């Protein structure tokens, strides 16, 4: 129903200010949201093609020291509008993004208390967003929030791909189960891991992906998380109702609000085709346009670095492990010795610079370059890191000059040790040092329990810090890749120098704990909905014992799938994470990593099923080259791919990097084949991914 028709219908019903249910539909009419006041409580429901997605669910906020914004509401006014634009991201999966929605703004009043609250709904063809808005008013100006009670009542016991609720980390392997099974599985996990900081035996994190028995794909998340606490979901597993659960601060307060203000958007995506979930731009569209006038300095990055030597190889971040017997405020490095296990040294970094220059990489990340790593974890000391003083074996001036002479930059690393005030005190000096030596990107980290004590990684105070770090970096034309920060919610549209995040379980876990083979078939449906991930793929040596005899780790992937991840795990920041010498052993396969783009004009999802497989095709920015990637779970996957996305009047050559017939992620991961063949838009490719495997294809035009 069009907005104008809906408005007329409501007028014919009587007054839109009364207690009648009001509704708004998506532009294509497939999604409908109904809103009503039931016994004074704001209530909404949602459907897709006539099927119930969200049963009647209550909305509201519980306050501290004040009457709650939960009930005794009346409708004051309902207004409708529509919006349709096409915008261009600074970087992204597509050159053009359409932002097309119908909007319903419901203005509510609590007459007994003289207070007002609005709820704004935006309905897209692929889902909805709603948020609470608090206008300037006499009897509600500043208020702490005890809890937000936004409900999402499910229509059944859906299958879900979830990770446990935790205020400080998302670095979990995903679990696939029915909603009704979450409690039992969570209690088992808690009993085996006493350190787990779960807030509820049925609490899960967003983005939460689900599938109904009748084939609907549903995803719950949030967008534009600014000056507010991160939302988790707590499940009433008797009634299958999720309710928002915000991250508390050190005093247990969930958020502080000063009118005029609004919450982040609460989002529900829905489709009967899993590929639509991956292609959705809902989260980005609910964020504000770019805040910067000049974005010419923001560039996608393909990089290498010494990181895997420490993560996989067991080498140390610190310059020395020969600590003095008498503890000093600052180590006297003239009295200590480097034991040769410190990769961030001048000679080794120069080797990586040479490798990057030879093979066309943009940057070299160096972790462990600065003093303080001997005694850093969880310390409340100002002097742990100053972010400007290098170790004696790291010649910062020479290495930057050498890198620039080769057409390469060094990437800065700032590990805050979760001591946030310390980082903020040193931030300007750290960014100035980067300016001095020509750094334009930083990987920041927040490992450990937060300082100030009692604050959490996902609370309002820390969320404000993360954004502060990004906007301060922008003043220096610096891009930020934040690890251990809150999971992204589309803020990269507004602040595109936020070029990457970790905020999930990445490749590093393969070196010691392992990830389930289906992990990379789930992440694009969940964690990546809010923004790209610095997953650090490209590992060619899967047996960690070969680089660290003390390790029992194994990368649960075939080599061919490691290539595919550069396509299926979208990011404008991609690392070739393995040792240079490992790539030199498989230079024919390494060619795909050299060739694959990191910025795109067009992206298409050809096949997808959460927890099973993903096949994506992307057209490189400003080029006619296409790249295809497939990642599969432990059962493998067979495809018959149509290349009908290619130009009809052109001929192409495809280079296919595939699992060998006997490949297997566990015992034969390095078995692969490379095949070249002519293709066109009429071609169909029959391909197979091994268990825990995949395939990658480079498709380039020939002639004209």
Secondary structure, DSSP 8 states (H G I E B T S, - for coil): --HHHHHHHHHHHS-TTSS--EEEE-TTSSEEEEEEEETTEEEEEEEETTEEEEEEEE--EEESSS--BSSS-EEEEEEEEEEEEEE--SSSS-S-EEEEEEEEEEEEEETTTTEEEEEEEEEETTEEEEEEEE---SS-SEEEEEEE--EEE-SS--EEEE-B--SS------EEEEGGGHHHHHHHHHHH-TT---S-TTEEESSEEEE-TTS-EEEEEEE---SS--EEEEEETTTTEEEEEE---TTS--EEEESSEE--EEEEEEESSHHHHHH--HHHHTS---S-S--TT---EEEEESHHHHHTT--BSSS-S---SS--SS--GGG----S-BS-SHHHHHHHHHHHHHHT--EEE--S-BTTGGG-TT---TTS--SS-B-TT--HHHHHHHHHHTT-EEEEEEE-TTBHHHHHHHHHHHHHHHHHHT--EEEEE--SS-BSTT--TTSHHHHHHHHHHHHHHHHTT-EEEESSS----STTTT-TTEEEE--S--GGGGGTT---TTHHHHGGGTGGGGS-B---------BGGGT-TT---B--S-HHHHHHHHHHS--SEEE--S-HHHHHHTHHHHHHHHH--SSEEEEEEEEEETTTEEEEEEEETTSS-EEEEEEE-TT-EEEEEE-TTS-TT-EEEEEEEEE-TT-BTTTBTT-EEEEEEEE-TT-EEEEEE-TT-EEEEEEEEE--
